[in-house]
Amino acid sequence: MILFWISFAVRMLLRRRARTGITFAAITLGIAILTFLGSIMVGVNDAMVANSISLYTGNMLIRSPHPSELLAHWRFRRDLPPEVSAVLPRAMVPAMLVTRSGAVPVQLVGVLPQNEERVAAVPHRVEKGCYLSASPAHREILVGNKAAETLRIGPGDALSIRFAHGKSYSARVTGVFRTRMDRFDEGVAYTPLDQLKALDMVNLKAEVALFFREGLGSKAGKRLISPLLSQGEEITSWEEILPELDQLLRLNMVSMLIVIILVVTLMAAGVSNTVLVSVMDRYRTFGVLKALGVTPGEVIRLILIETALICLVAGLVGISLGGAFTLLFGRQGIDLGLLTSENPHFVLSSVIHTRLTWEMGVAPPLAVLLVGVFASMWPAIIAARRRPSEVMRLSA
């Protein structure tokens, strides 16, 4: 029986091609725009996460009260799961960079240059000179542009590195980086890990940043890495280290949902108005159907099926159009450099790649379908309540 009413609803829609086409086009365009906007929002979130974790934290950060054991445990480990794309052991110690022009306190970070260049942001933000050597012949240091300005130094210059316990040594500046984060560019410097470990300082701390391949969430990452931890080692996700970024991502998601609700509400008003006009234009048709024995419930069913068909087909076409643009800009990307030139969440790259999640792909068409059918209830009830004799008399 339902197939009969679907077939009948299709014929009714085709009889009014112009009105059906306008409604169909409006819903299709709205869903396509919402789908593409959702993919842009997801792409922006992906870019902010990738840029922020590449600066330092990675997807996960492993800490331990025993720095030497931590570095030895993870530096030469070969039994890592394939989901782990990079392991970055690091040692940190507070130090003072001193030249004739002044002094700057920094957090001196010892790194493995060959590991860092694969995924970290800083090696790709060197604006003067070059990054640290994998096998340096002498002591090297990489400084931020703010520290370089204060110390009036550049690539090839020498400076003195002094530590709280009284030790000091000279190093040559290999390059100057700029992340557009002033506190980072002034307060952080890099040196090869082995050169820093050789000092054997008491206040040396260590961390290991883990980078995962795309698609692996924090919960799954913790379950994957937790069995590999040694005694005393603790693992922390980037969401716990950067709660402000996590909140910003949630805010973006809520903002997008508000946009979807507003657009769907406007589309529902348009659908309701279109269905009402269509019902008023077909009072005589409904009167004839009732005179032939069609019940008020079947009239309501007919109108709801018509609305559902328009919303369903328009939703599928809209998703296809939005998905096509998502694939296009997902490959070539969208450069937001003019809008993010001073944004710390875009330190590595200002290019976003659109991506459509299951939620952003399903939410717009499903919301339009449900709200559209709900909005057509009122016109359908009006048509169902009309008596055949009254309808025939008014249309005579």
N, C-alpha and C positions, 0 to 999 in steps of 0.2 A: 504493500500500500504506500509506503514511504517513497518508493521509486516513482510511483505515479505522480505524487505531489512534487517531487524534484523535477521530473520531466515537465510537468505543467508550469512550474515556476520558471524554468528555463525559457519556455515559449512566451510567457508573460514578459520576461525581461527583454527578449529579442524583439517583441512587438514595439517596444519603446527604446530603440537603439540610442537615440540622442541622449535621453535622460540617463539611461544606464551607462552609456559611455562616459559622460561627464562625471558621474559619481565614481565609476571605476577608475578613471584617470586621476581624480583627486585623491582617492585612497591609495592608489599605487604610488603616486608621487610622494605622499606623506610618509608611507612606510619605507620607501627607498631612501628618503632623506634621513629618517630616524635611524635606519640601519647603518648608513654611511657615517652619520654623526657618532653612533655608538662605536663603530670601528675606529674612528679617530680618537675618541676618548680612551679606548683600550690601548691604542698605539701610544698615546701620550703617557699613560700610566706605565706601559712597558719601558718607554724611553727613560722616564724619571727613575725607575727602579734600576735599570741597567747602568745608567750614568752614576747614580749614587753609590751603588754597591761596588762599582769598578774603581771608585776613588780610594776605597780602603777596606770596607767590611767584608766584601764577597757575599755570597748567599748565606754562609755560616761562618762564625768565628769561634775558634777553639782556643781556650785559655787554660793555663795550668800554673800552680805556684812553683813549679820546677821548670824554669825556662830551658835549661840545657837539655833535659830529657824530652821536653816537648818538641824542640827543634830537631833533635836526633830521631825522634819517633816518626815524624811526618816528612822530613826532608828526603829520606831515601826509601820511603815506603812504595812498594810496587803492586800490592794486592788491593788496590782501590777499585771500587765498582765502576763500571763504564759510565754511570751517570755523573761522575765527578770529572769535570773538564780541566780543572787546574787546582794545584795546591801551592799556596804562597806562604812559606814560613818567614816570619819577621821578628826582629829583636828591636826593642826600643829603649832609649835611655835619654834623660834630659841632659842638654849640653849648652854651651855658650859658643857662638861663632864670633871670632874676634879678628878685626883688621885694624889698620891705623885709623880708619874713618869711624870706627865705632864697634859696638857689640850687640848681638841679637840672641836672645834665648830661644832655643828650638827643641823640638822633640826629634832626636836623631834616630832614624829608622834604618836598620840594617836589612837589606833585601837580597834576593837572588835575582839579578838583572834579567837573566834568560827566562825565568818564570814570569816575572812581572810584565815583560813586554807582550806576552800573549794576551792577557785579559785586563790588566790594570790600566787606569786612565792616565796616570802621571807620565809614563813613557811617551804617550801620544800628545802631551801638552807641553813638550819642551820647545820653547820659542827661540832660544839662543843656545848654540853649542850642540851637544849630543847627550844621550842618556849614558848611564853608567856602563862600564865594560864588564863583560862576563868574566874575564880573567885579567884584571888590572895589573899593570906592572908597578904601579905606585898607588898611594892612597888617594881615593877620589871622593868627591861629594857633589851632590846635586841639590841646588837651593831654589827657593821660590823667588819670584820676581820682586816681591816686597822686601824680602831680606836682602836681595842683591842690591836694590836701590839704597837701602839704609847703609849697607857696608861698602857701597860703591865698587862692586866687583863684577866680573863677567867671566866667561869661559877662558880657562888658561891661567886665571889668577890664583894665588895661594892665600889661604887663611889658616887661622889656628883654631882648633877645636878643643875646648877646655871642659872638664867634667867636675862634678861636685866633689869627688874624692881627691882632686888635685892633679890627676893625670891630664896630659894634653899632648896633642900631636898635630902636625901640619898636614893639610890635604889640598889637592888641586881641584878647582871647580871645573867640572866637565860640561855642565850646562845649567840653564836657568829655565824653570817651568812656570807656567801660569795657569791656574785653575779658575780664576775669577772669584775665588773665595779668599778675601784678604787675610783672614786669620790663618788659613791653611798655607797661603803663599808666604806668609811671614814666619809662621811658627813650626813648620815641618821641613826637614831636610833628609836626604837619603844618602846612604853609603853602602858599599857591598857588605853583605852579612858576615863574611869571614873576617873582614877587617875589624868589624865591631866586636865580634865574639872573641877575637884575640886579646882584647883588653881584660877579659875575665873580671868584669865589674860586679860588685855585689848587688847594686840596684838595677841590674839589667832585667827587663821584662820581655816576655815573648808571646806571640800570638800566631795562629795559623788561619789564614783566610781560605775558605773552600769555595770554589765556583762550580755550579752545577749546570748541566745542559738544560736547554729551554724545556719548559713544561713540568719540571719537578718542583712541587711546592715545598714550603718549609716543613710541614708536618711529615711528609714523605722523606724529606732530606734528613730530618732528625732520626727517623726510624732506621734509615739506611746507614748513618754514620755512628750512631750510639754504640753498636756492638764493637766498633773498631777503636773506641776510646780506651786509653790506659787509665790506671788509677789516678785520681786527682784531676783529670782533664774534664772540662765542662764545655758544652757546645751551646752557642747562642745564635738565634736567627737574626736576619737583618731587621725584621719587624720589631724585635725587642731592642735592638741597638739604635734604630732610627724610628722611634714611635711617631715623630712628627710627620715623616714621609708616609707612614702607614695611614695616619689620619687623613692626610691630604688625598691619598688614593681613595679612601672611603668617601671623602667629601665629593670628589669628582664623580664617583658612582652614584651618590645620592642626587647630585645636581643633574646628572643625565636622566635618572628616573623621574625627577620633577619635570624635565623637558618632555619626556615621553608622556607623562600624565596630562600635561597641558595640551600638547598637540593632539593626543587621542581624544581629549574632551572636546576640543574644537571640531575634530573630525566626526565625533559622535553627534554633535549638534547639527552638523551638515547632513549626516546620514538621516537623522530624525526628521529634519525639514524636508529632505528629498522624498523620503518614504511617505510623509504626511501628504505632500502635494500629489504623489503618485496614487495614494489611496483616495483622495478627494476626486481625482480625475477618473477613477474607476468605480465610483459608487454604483453606477448602473450594472457594471460587470458583476460586482459582488451581490447585487440584488438578484440578478438572474441566477447566480450560483446558489443562493439561498433558496430561491423559488424551486430549484431543481433538487433540493434536499441537502445541500451542503450545510453543515453545522457551524455555529460561531467558532468553535474550537478549531475546525478545519480551515476557516478563513484566517484565523490567527497563525496557524501553522504555515499556511501558504505564504503569508507576508514575511514571517520570520525566516523561512527557507530562502526566499528571494534575497533578503538582506544578507543572510549567511553566505550564500553563493557569491554575491558581489564581493563581500569582505574576504572570503577565503581565496578566491581567484586573484583578486587585487593584491592580497597579502603575499601570495606565492610569486607573482610578477614583481612586486616591490622588493621582496627579499632577493630575487635574482638580479635586479638592477643594482641594488645596494651592494650585493655580494660581488658583482662585476667590478664596480668602482673600488671596492675594498681590495680585491686581488690586484688591480692595476696599481694602486698607490701602495699596496703592501710590498710590491716588488721594487718600484722605483723610489718610494718614500716621499715624504713632504718635508721640505726644509723650513723650520720655524726659527731660523737664525735671527731674523729681525725682531722676533718677540721674546727670544730667550738668550740674548747676548750676555746678560748679566745674571742669569738664573743659575744658582748653584746645582740645581737638579739636572742640568744639561751640560755638565762639565766636559763630557767626552764627545758628544755629538748632538747637534740640534736637529737632526733628521729623525722623523718618526715614521714608522711603518705601520699602516693600518692593519688591524687584526680583529676578526669578528669572533667573539666568544659565543658559546651556546646561549647564554642568557640574553646578550644583546641581539642575537639573531632571532630568538623566539619571542621575546617580550613584546616588541612593537606589533607584529601581525596578530598575535594571540590577544593582546589588549584591544586592538581594533575590532577583532571578531566578537569578543565578548561584549564590549561596550556598544558596538554597532547593533548587535541583536537586542541588547537591553534597550537601546534608544528607540528601536522600532516597535517595542511593545505597545507604547501609547497609541501610535497611529493604527496598529493592528487591532487594538481593543475598540477604538472608535469605529473601525469598519465592521467589526463583529457585532457591535451593538445595534447597528442600523437594521431596521425592519425592512423586509423586501417591499412591502406596499409603500412605505415611506420613501425608499430609494427610488422606486419606479415612478412615483408621483413627482418627486423633485427633479428627476432627469427627463420627464416628459416634455 
